[in-house]
Amino acid sequence: MSYMALYRKFRPSEFSEVRGQDHIVTTLKNQIKADRIGHAYLFCGTRGTGKTTVAKIFAKAVNCEHPVDGNPCGVCAACRSIAAGTSMNVIEIDAASNNGVDNIREIREEVAYSPTEGKYKVYIIDEVHMLSIGAFNALLKTLEEPPSYVIFILATTEVHKIPVTILSRCQRYDFRRITADTISDRLRELTEREGVQTEEKALRYIAKAADGSMRDALSLLDQCIAFYLDQELTYDHVLDVLGAVDTEVYSRLLRLTLDQDLPGVMEQIEELVVQGRELSQFVTDFTWYLRNLLLLKTSDHMEDVLDVSTENLKRLQEESRMLETDTLMRYIRIFSELGGQIRYASQKRVLVEVAFIKLCRPSMETNADVILDRIRILEQQFEESMAELAAGGAYLYQNPGIQAGSAAGGGPGAGARGRMGAQQASEAPPPAPEALPEDVQEVVKNWPGVTARLHPLLRTYLKDAGLKALGGGKLGIIAATPTGEAFLKEEAHLREIRNVILQDTGKEMEILVACRESDPHKDVGAIDIEQLIHTEIEYEDE
C-alpha cells in the first residue's frame, strides 16, 4: 500500500478526536441528540482548523444508524460508506472549480430527489466564497427553503466575501486558531503512535510555525520525519528542514543593531544566506522576537504568556531593559512593513539589509517615532564622550567653567577661572549660598552666555524653552514639548546647568522644569529667550 500523509492518516473520524474546537463540537452534538438539526450551516475560519473534517463527521452522525452521544458509531453501513467516500448521500463540491450558475442549478435539480438510504442528503460546499454572484443568487432560494432531508454545509476561509443574504440563512460557526499547546500535544500523541523519537522543543517549534493550523503542523512534521528518517527528530533538525533561525541569532542581531554595528549586522545576514535560511520566515520570527521584548517591557507579569525557555527568558529580560518602548515600537513597525513586502520580492536579501540599515541609522527616516531613537543615540554618544574625558582626568563635565574660554568667547582668564574651579572642587569647598531673586534676574539676563557653555544637545532643547523668575530664588525652565521636559529633568542635565550658573554667580540655584502644556506656574509670565536679546540666537554645534 502506498504511503499516506499524516494529516490524512490521522484525520479525526468522530467528534471526540477533534482538537481545539470544543465550542462547535458540543453544539453540534447537542443538536444531533435533541434532533434539532438545522438545514444550513456556515463553517468559517483559517486553513487547517477542521472545517471540512467536522462537516464530514456531522454528515456521518446525522445519517448514522446507531449514534452514540451525538457521535457516529463508525461501524454501520452508512458510516462506512461515508468514510470510504462512496455514499450517495454526502456530496462534496469544490467551489473554487465549480463556481458557475450551472453547477448550482445541478444541485437544485438533485435536491428534489430524496436519499436512497439514510436520513439526509448533505452537501458540503468547500471554499464557498469562490462562487460567482450569479451562483450565489441561484443558491438563495434552495438555501432558504430546502427539502426536509437536505442539509447544506458551507465552508470558507474568507467569510467577508459571502453575501449577507447567504449569511442570514445559515447557522454560523467560527473555527478558532488552534493553540500551540493543543497542537504540540496532538503531535506528541501521533509521534508516539508512529514510533518516532522527538524532542519536546522540536514539537513546540513545529506547533508555533503552524500558526494555528493542525493540518500545517502535521505536514511540517511529515516533512521533518522524512528528511531525518529513522533518526530522533531534534530541534536543530527542525530548524534545518524549515530553514528557520535559532533565537540566539535574533539576540545577536538585536545587540549589534543597538550598538549600531552595521558591518557586524551585514556579516550575520551573510551567514544566514550562506546557511540557506528562508528570509521570509526569518522576518516573521524576528518580528515575533521583538513582540516578546515589548510584552516584557510593558508588563511585569508576562513570563507565563511567553512560550520560551528559562535561559531565553533571562536573555529577553536583559534585552528589554536595554531598549526604550518607543524604539521597540519603531523596530516592530519597520519589520511589520517588511513582512508585507518580502513575500513577493525578488531581492529579499536587499530588503532585509535595508531594514537593518534603517534600524542602525535612524537619521535616514522622517517618521515621528524616529526622533526619540535619534535622541537616544545622541545621548549615548554624549555619555561615551563624557566618560572618555573623565577617564583622561578632565573636569569638563563636572566643572563646565573650563569650557567657558572657548565656548563663550572668554580669554585666558576664563580658562584660568575654570582651572581654579577645578582646584577648588578638589579641595571640597564649603556649600555655596542659595541664590536670591536678583541672582535669578541676572541669570535670565545673561542666559545666552549660560547656554553657550552647555553641551550642544542641551542647547538644542533650551533653544525653544521659556524662562521664569520664580519666587524664593528659583529659576523656571518651561520646555516646549513633553520630550524636552523629560530630557531637561534628568539629574545629569540639571547638574550641568546648575554648575554653569554656580560658576557665574557663586550661588546654588534651584531649577524647576515644566512643560508648556502642564506648567504649574502659568500665572507667572515666561520670558522668551529670543526676545530677551532682541535677536535670533545662533547656537554653535561643537
C-alpha positions as CSV (number, residue, x, y, z in Angstrom):
1,M,0.0,0.0,0.0
2,S,1.3,3.5,-0.9
3,Y,2.3,5.9,1.9
4,M,-0.5,8.1,3.3
5,A,0.3,11.6,4.6
6,L,0.0,12.1,8.3
7,Y,-2.8,14.7,8.0
8,R,-4.9,12.2,6.0
9,K,-3.9,9.1,8.1
10,F,-4.9,10.8,11.4
11,R,-7.9,12.8,10.3
12,P,-10.5,12.7,13.1
13,S,-13.3,10.2,12.4
14,E,-15.5,11.3,15.3
15,F,-16.1,14.4,17.4
16,S,-14.1,13.3,20.4
17,E,-10.9,13.3,18.2
18,V,-11.3,16.9,17.1
19,R,-8.9,19.3,18.9
20,G,-9.3,22.9,19.8
21,Q,-13.0,23.4,18.6
22,D,-14.9,22.3,21.7
23,H,-17.4,25.1,21.4
24,I,-18.5,23.9,18.0
25,V,-18.3,20.2,18.7
26,T,-20.5,20.4,21.8
27,T,-23.2,22.5,20.0
28,L,-23.4,20.1,17.0
29,K,-23.6,17.0,19.3
30,N,-26.4,18.6,21.3
31,Q,-28.3,19.3,18.1
32,I,-28.0,15.7,17.0
33,K,-29.0,14.3,20.4
34,A,-32.0,16.6,20.6
35,D,-32.9,16.1,16.9
36,R,-32.8,19.9,16.4
37,I,-30.7,19.7,13.2
38,G,-30.6,22.9,11.0
39,H,-30.8,23.0,7.2
40,A,-27.8,25.3,6.5
41,Y,-24.5,25.7,8.3
42,L,-21.6,28.1,7.6
43,F,-18.2,26.9,8.9
44,C,-15.6,29.7,8.7
45,G,-12.0,30.1,9.9
46,T,-8.4,29.9,8.8
47,R,-7.0,26.9,7.0
48,G,-6.4,23.6,8.7
49,T,-8.6,24.2,11.7
50,G,-11.0,21.4,11.0
51,K,-13.9,22.8,9.0
52,T,-14.2,20.1,6.3
53,T,-13.4,17.4,8.9
54,V,-16.2,18.4,11.2
55,A,-18.5,18.7,8.3
56,K,-17.8,15.0,7.3
57,I,-18.2,13.8,10.9
58,F,-21.5,15.7,11.2
59,A,-22.7,14.2,7.9
60,K,-21.9,10.7,9.3
61,A,-23.6,11.5,12.6
62,V,-26.9,12.6,11.1
63,N,-27.1,9.5,8.9
64,C,-25.7,7.0,11.5
65,E,-28.0,4.1,12.3
66,H,-26.7,3.9,15.9
67,P,-25.3,7.3,17.1
68,V,-23.6,7.3,20.5
69,D,-23.9,10.5,22.5
70,G,-24.1,12.5,19.2
71,N,-21.1,10.7,17.7
72,P,-21.3,8.4,14.6
73,C,-20.8,4.7,15.6
74,G,-18.4,4.2,12.7
75,V,-19.5,0.6,12.1
76,C,-22.9,0.8,10.4
77,A,-23.2,0.7,6.7
78,A,-23.9,4.5,6.4
79,C,-20.8,5.4,8.5
80,R,-18.6,3.0,6.5
81,S,-19.7,4.2,3.1
82,I,-19.4,7.9,4.1
83,A,-15.9,7.3,5.4
84,A,-14.9,5.5,2.2
85,G,-16.3,8.3,0.1
86,T,-18.8,6.1,-1.7
87,S,-22.0,7.3,-0.2
88,M,-24.6,8.9,-2.5
89,N,-25.9,11.0,0.4
90,V,-22.8,13.1,1.0
91,I,-21.8,15.3,-1.9
92,E,-18.6,17.3,-1.6
93,I,-18.3,20.3,-4.0
94,D,-15.2,22.4,-4.5
95,A,-16.5,25.9,-5.2
96,A,-13.1,27.0,-6.5
97,S,-13.5,24.9,-9.6
98,N,-17.3,24.6,-9.7
99,N,-18.4,28.2,-9.2
100,G,-20.8,28.8,-12.0
101,V,-24.5,29.1,-12.2
102,D,-24.9,25.8,-14.0
103,N,-23.1,24.0,-11.1
104,I,-25.6,25.4,-8.6
105,R,-28.6,24.6,-11.0
106,E,-27.5,20.9,-10.9
107,I,-27.7,21.0,-7.1
108,R,-31.2,22.5,-7.3
109,E,-32.3,19.7,-9.6
110,E,-30.7,17.0,-7.4
111,V,-32.3,18.1,-4.1
112,A,-35.7,17.2,-5.5
113,Y,-34.9,13.5,-5.0
114,S,-34.9,12.1,-1.5
115,P,-32.0,9.9,-0.3
116,T,-32.0,6.3,-1.3
117,E,-30.5,5.3,2.0
118,G,-30.1,7.1,5.3
119,K,-32.0,10.2,6.6
120,Y,-30.3,13.2,5.0
121,K,-28.5,14.3,1.8
122,V,-25.6,16.5,2.9
123,Y,-24.0,19.0,0.5
124,I,-20.6,20.2,1.7
125,I,-19.5,23.2,-0.4
126,D,-15.9,24.0,0.3
127,E,-14.4,27.5,-0.4
128,V,-17.9,28.7,-0.9
129,H,-16.7,32.4,-1.2
130,M,-15.4,31.5,-4.7
131,L,-18.9,31.2,-6.1
132,S,-19.9,33.8,-8.6
133,I,-22.6,36.4,-7.9
134,G,-25.0,34.5,-10.2
135,A,-24.2,31.2,-8.5
136,F,-25.0,32.8,-5.1
137,N,-28.3,34.1,-6.4
138,A,-29.1,30.7,-7.8
139,L,-28.4,29.1,-4.4
140,L,-30.5,31.6,-2.4
141,K,-34.0,30.0,-2.9
142,T,-32.8,26.5,-2.3
143,L,-30.8,27.5,0.7
144,E,-33.8,29.3,2.2
145,E,-36.4,26.5,1.8
146,P,-34.7,23.2,1.1
147,P,-36.5,19.9,1.5
148,S,-36.5,18.5,5.0
149,Y,-34.0,15.8,4.1
150,V,-31.3,18.2,2.8
151,I,-28.5,19.8,4.8
152,F,-26.1,22.4,3.3
153,I,-22.7,22.9,5.0
154,L,-20.8,25.8,3.5
155,A,-17.1,26.1,4.4
156,T,-14.9,29.2,3.8
157,T,-11.7,30.9,4.9
158,E,-12.9,34.3,3.7
159,V,-16.4,34.9,5.2
160,H,-16.3,38.6,4.4
161,K,-16.8,37.7,0.7
162,I,-20.1,35.9,1.2
163,P,-23.2,38.0,0.6
164,V,-25.3,39.0,3.6
165,T,-28.3,37.2,2.0
166,I,-26.5,33.9,2.3
167,L,-25.2,34.6,5.8
168,S,-28.6,35.3,7.1
169,R,-29.9,31.9,6.0
170,C,-27.1,29.9,7.8
171,Q,-26.1,29.0,11.3
172,R,-22.6,30.4,11.5
173,Y,-19.7,28.6,13.4
174,D,-16.3,30.3,13.7
175,F,-13.4,27.9,13.9
176,R,-10.6,29.2,16.1
177,R,-6.9,29.0,15.5
178,I,-5.7,26.0,17.4
179,T,-3.3,26.9,20.3
180,A,0.4,25.8,20.2
181,D,-0.2,23.7,23.3
182,T,-3.0,21.8,21.7
183,I,-1.1,21.2,18.5
184,S,2.1,20.0,20.3
185,D,0.0,17.6,22.5
186,R,-1.5,16.2,19.3
187,L,1.9,15.9,17.6
188,R,3.3,14.1,20.6
189,E,0.4,11.7,20.6
190,L,0.9,10.9,16.9
191,T,4.7,10.5,17.0
192,E,4.3,8.0,19.9
193,R,1.8,6.0,17.8
194,E,4.2,6.2,14.8
195,G,7.2,5.2,16.9
196,V,9.2,8.3,16.1
197,Q,11.5,9.7,18.8
198,T,11.2,13.5,19.0
199,E,12.5,16.3,21.2
200,E,9.8,18.3,23.0
201,K,11.4,21.5,21.9
202,A,11.2,20.3,18.2
203,L,7.5,19.7,18.5
204,R,6.9,23.0,20.2
205,Y,8.6,24.8,17.3
206,I,6.6,23.0,14.7
207,A,3.4,23.8,16.6
208,K,4.3,27.5,16.6
209,A,5.3,27.5,13.0
210,A,1.9,26.0,12.0
211,D,0.3,29.3,13.1
212,G,-2.9,27.7,14.5
213,S,-3.3,25.1,11.7
214,M,-3.4,21.5,12.7
215,R,-3.0,20.4,9.1
216,D,0.0,22.6,8.5
217,A,1.6,21.2,11.7
218,L,1.1,17.6,10.5
219,S,2.5,18.4,7.1
220,L,5.6,20.1,8.6
221,L,6.1,17.1,11.0
222,D,5.8,14.7,8.0
223,Q,8.4,16.7,6.1
224,C,10.8,16.7,9.1
225,I,10.4,13.0,9.7
226,A,11.0,12.1,6.1
227,F,14.2,14.2,6.0
228,Y,15.7,12.5,9.1
229,L,14.2,9.1,8.6
230,D,14.9,6.6,11.4
231,Q,16.6,9.3,13.5
232,E,15.5,11.2,16.5
233,L,13.8,14.4,15.4
234,T,15.7,17.2,17.3
235,Y,15.2,20.9,17.5
236,D,18.2,21.6,15.2
237,H,16.9,19.1,12.7
238,V,13.6,21.0,12.5
239,L,15.4,24.3,12.0
240,D,17.4,22.8,9.2
241,V,14.4,21.4,7.4
242,L,12.2,24.5,7.8
243,G,15.1,27.0,7.0
244,A,14.5,28.7,10.4
245,V,16.9,30.5,12.7
246,D,17.8,29.9,16.3
247,T,16.8,32.5,18.8
248,E,20.4,33.2,19.7
249,V,20.8,34.7,16.2
250,Y,18.0,37.2,16.9
251,S,19.6,38.2,20.2
252,R,23.0,38.7,18.5
253,L,21.4,40.8,15.7
254,L,19.5,42.9,18.1
255,R,22.6,43.7,20.2
256,L,24.6,44.5,17.1
257,T,21.8,46.9,16.0
258,L,21.7,48.6,19.3
259,D,25.5,49.1,19.1
260,Q,25.0,50.5,15.5
261,D,27.5,47.9,14.4
262,L,26.3,47.8,10.8
263,P,29.3,45.7,9.5
264,G,28.5,43.1,12.1
265,V,24.9,43.0,11.1
266,M,25.7,42.6,7.5
267,E,28.1,39.7,8.4
268,Q,25.3,38.0,10.3
269,I,22.9,38.4,7.4
270,E,25.5,37.0,5.1
271,E,25.9,33.9,7.3
272,L,22.1,33.4,7.3
273,V,22.0,33.5,3.5
274,V,25.0,31.1,3.2
275,Q,23.3,28.6,5.6
276,G,20.2,28.7,3.3
277,R,17.8,30.2,5.8
278,E,14.4,31.4,4.5
279,L,14.5,35.1,4.8
280,S,10.7,35.5,4.8
281,Q,10.5,33.1,7.8
282,F,13.4,35.0,9.5
283,V,11.5,38.3,9.2
284,T,8.4,36.7,10.7
285,D,10.3,35.2,13.6
286,F,12.3,38.3,14.3
287,T,9.1,40.4,14.5
288,W,7.8,37.8,17.0
289,Y,11.0,38.1,19.0
290,L,10.6,41.9,19.1
291,R,7.0,41.4,20.2
292,N,8.1,39.3,23.2
293,L,10.5,42.0,24.2
294,L,7.7,44.6,24.0
295,L,5.5,42.4,26.2
296,L,8.2,42.1,28.8
297,K,8.9,45.8,28.6
298,T,5.3,46.9,29.1
299,S,4.2,44.5,31.8
300,D,5.7,42.9,34.9
301,H,3.8,39.6,34.6
302,M,4.3,38.3,31.1
303,E,6.6,35.4,31.9
304,D,3.8,32.9,31.8
305,V,2.5,34.3,28.5
306,L,5.8,33.9,26.6
307,D,6.5,30.4,25.3
308,V,10.3,30.4,25.8
309,S,12.8,28.5,27.9
310,T,14.2,29.8,31.2
311,E,17.5,30.6,29.6
312,N,15.9,32.6,26.7
313,L,13.6,34.4,29.2
314,K,16.6,35.7,31.1
315,R,18.2,37.0,27.9
316,L,14.9,38.6,26.8
317,Q,14.5,40.3,30.2
318,E,18.1,41.7,29.9
319,E,17.5,43.0,26.4
320,S,14.1,44.5,27.3
321,R,16.0,46.7,29.8
322,M,18.4,47.8,27.1
323,L,15.6,49.2,24.9
324,E,13.1,52.0,25.2
325,T,9.5,51.3,24.4
326,D,9.4,53.8,21.5
327,T,12.5,52.2,19.9
328,L,10.9,48.8,20.1
329,M,7.7,50.1,18.5
330,R,9.8,51.5,15.7
331,Y,11.6,48.2,15.1
332,I,8.3,46.3,15.1
333,R,6.8,48.8,12.6
334,I,9.7,48.5,10.2
335,F,9.7,44.7,10.3
336,S,5.9,44.5,10.0
337,E,6.1,46.6,6.8
338,L,9.0,44.4,5.6
339,G,6.9,41.3,6.3
340,G,4.2,42.5,3.8
341,Q,6.8,43.4,1.2
342,I,9.2,40.5,1.3
343,R,6.8,37.7,0.4
344,Y,6.7,38.5,-3.3
345,A,10.0,40.3,-3.6
346,S,12.7,39.0,-5.9
347,Q,15.6,40.5,-3.9
348,K,14.7,39.5,-0.4
349,R,18.2,39.9,1.0
350,V,18.3,43.6,-0.1
351,L,15.1,44.4,1.7
352,V,16.3,42.8,4.9
353,E,19.6,44.7,4.7
354,V,17.8,48.0,4.1
355,A,15.5,47.3,7.1
356,F,18.6,46.8,9.4
357,I,20.3,49.9,8.0
358,K,17.1,51.9,8.9
359,L,17.4,50.5,12.5
360,C,21.1,51.3,12.8
361,R,20.8,54.7,11.1
362,P,17.6,56.5,12.4
363,S,18.5,59.7,10.6
364,M,17.5,58.0,7.3
365,E,13.8,58.1,8.3
366,T,11.5,61.0,8.7
367,N,8.7,59.3,10.8
368,A,7.8,60.8,14.1
369,D,8.8,57.7,16.1
370,V,12.4,58.0,14.8
371,I,13.1,61.2,16.8
372,L,13.2,59.6,20.2
373,D,15.6,56.9,18.8
374,R,17.9,59.6,17.4
375,I,17.9,61.3,20.7
376,R,18.8,58.0,22.4
377,I,21.8,57.6,20.1
378,L,22.9,61.2,20.7
379,E,22.6,60.7,24.5
380,Q,24.6,57.5,24.2
381,Q,27.3,59.3,22.2
382,F,27.3,62.2,24.7
383,E,27.7,59.8,27.7
384,E,30.5,57.9,25.9
385,S,32.4,61.1,25.1
386,M,32.0,62.4,28.7
387,A,33.2,59.0,30.0
388,E,36.3,59.3,27.8
389,L,37.0,62.8,29.1
390,A,36.6,61.7,32.7
391,A,38.9,58.8,32.2
392,G,41.6,61.1,30.9
393,G,41.5,63.2,34.0
394,A,39.4,66.1,32.6
395,Y,37.0,68.1,34.6
396,L,34.8,69.4,31.7
397,Y,31.6,67.7,32.7
398,Q,32.0,68.2,36.5
399,N,33.2,71.8,36.0
400,P,31.8,73.4,32.8
401,G,33.7,76.6,33.6
402,I,36.7,75.1,31.9
403,Q,34.8,75.3,28.6
404,A,34.0,79.0,29.1
405,G,37.2,80.3,27.5
406,S,36.3,78.7,24.1
407,A,32.5,78.3,24.1
408,A,31.6,81.7,25.5
409,G,34.3,83.6,23.8
410,G,36.3,84.2,27.0
411,G,40.0,84.8,27.0
412,P,42.7,83.1,29.0
413,G,41.2,84.4,32.2
414,A,38.1,82.2,31.6
415,G,40.3,79.1,31.3
416,A,42.2,80.2,34.5
417,R,38.9,80.5,36.3
418,G,38.0,77.0,35.1
419,R,41.3,75.6,36.5
420,M,40.7,77.5,39.7
421,G,37.2,76.0,39.9
422,A,38.5,72.5,39.4
423,Q,41.2,73.1,42.0
424,Q,38.7,74.4,44.5
425,A,36.4,71.4,43.8
426,S,39.2,69.0,44.6
427,E,39.7,70.8,48.0
428,A,36.0,70.3,48.8
429,P,34.9,73.9,49.3
430,P,32.0,74.7,51.7
431,P,28.5,74.7,50.2
432,A,27.6,77.8,48.2
433,P,24.8,80.1,49.5
434,E,21.4,79.9,47.9
435,A,20.5,82.2,45.1
436,L,18.4,85.4,45.7
437,P,15.7,86.8,43.4
438,E,18.2,89.3,42.0
439,D,20.6,86.5,41.1
440,V,17.8,84.8,39.2
441,Q,17.2,88.0,37.3
442,E,20.9,88.3,36.5
443,V,21.0,84.7,35.1
444,V,17.9,85.3,33.0
445,K,19.5,88.5,31.6
446,N,22.8,86.6,30.8
447,W,21.1,83.4,29.6
448,P,22.8,83.2,26.2
449,G,26.2,83.2,27.9
450,V,25.0,80.3,30.2
451,T,23.7,78.1,27.3
452,A,26.8,78.7,25.2
453,R,28.8,76.7,27.8
454,L,26.5,73.8,27.8
455,H,26.6,70.6,25.7
456,P,25.1,71.0,22.2
457,L,22.2,68.6,22.9
458,L,21.2,70.6,26.0
459,R,21.4,73.8,24.0
460,T,19.0,72.3,21.4
461,Y,16.3,71.7,23.9
462,L,16.8,75.0,25.7
463,K,16.6,76.9,22.4
464,D,12.8,76.7,22.3
465,A,12.3,76.9,26.1
466,G,11.0,79.8,28.1
467,L,12.3,81.2,31.4
468,K,10.6,82.3,34.5
469,A,12.0,84.1,37.6
470,L,10.0,82.3,40.3
471,G,9.8,83.2,44.0
472,G,12.3,82.1,46.5
473,G,15.3,82.5,44.2
474,K,14.1,79.7,41.8
475,L,14.6,79.6,38.1
476,G,11.8,78.1,36.0
477,I,12.6,76.5,32.6
478,I,9.5,75.8,30.5
479,A,10.2,73.2,27.8
480,A,8.3,73.3,24.5
481,T,7.4,69.6,24.5
482,P,7.0,66.7,27.0
483,T,10.1,65.1,25.4
484,G,12.1,68.2,26.2
485,E,10.8,68.3,29.7
486,A,11.8,64.7,30.3
487,F,15.2,65.3,28.9
488,L,15.9,68.5,30.9
489,K,14.6,66.9,34.1
490,E,17.4,64.3,34.1
491,E,19.6,64.8,37.1
492,A,22.8,64.9,35.0
493,H,21.5,67.6,32.7
494,L,20.2,69.7,35.7
495,R,23.5,69.3,37.4
496,E,25.3,70.7,34.3
497,I,23.1,73.7,34.2
498,R,23.5,74.4,37.9
499,N,27.2,74.1,37.7
500,V,27.5,76.7,34.9
501,I,25.2,79.1,37.0
502,L,27.3,78.4,40.0
503,Q,30.4,79.5,38.1
504,D,28.8,82.7,37.2
505,T,27.0,83.7,40.4
506,G,28.8,81.7,43.1
507,K,25.4,80.6,44.4
508,E,23.4,77.4,44.2
509,M,20.2,77.9,42.3
510,E,17.1,75.7,42.4
511,I,15.8,74.9,38.9
512,L,12.2,73.8,38.2
513,V,11.5,72.3,34.8
514,A,7.9,72.0,33.4
515,C,6.2,71.7,30.0
516,R,4.0,74.4,28.5
517,E,1.1,72.1,28.4
518,S,1.3,71.3,32.2
519,D,3.0,74.4,33.6
520,P,2.1,74.7,37.3
521,H,3.2,78.4,37.3
522,K,1.0,79.7,34.4
523,D,0.2,82.8,36.4
524,V,3.9,83.9,36.0
525,G,4.7,85.2,32.6
526,A,7.5,83.4,30.7
527,I,10.4,85.3,29.2
528,D,11.0,84.4,25.6
529,I,14.8,83.9,25.2
530,E,14.9,85.4,21.7
531,Q,13.0,88.5,22.9
532,L,15.5,88.7,25.8
533,I,18.3,89.7,23.5
534,H,16.1,91.2,20.7
535,T,17.6,89.0,18.0
536,E,17.7,85.3,16.9
537,I,20.2,83.3,18.9
538,E,22.5,81.1,16.9
539,Y,23.8,78.1,18.7
540,E,27.1,76.7,17.7
541,D,27.3,72.9,17.4
542,E,30.6,71.6,18.8
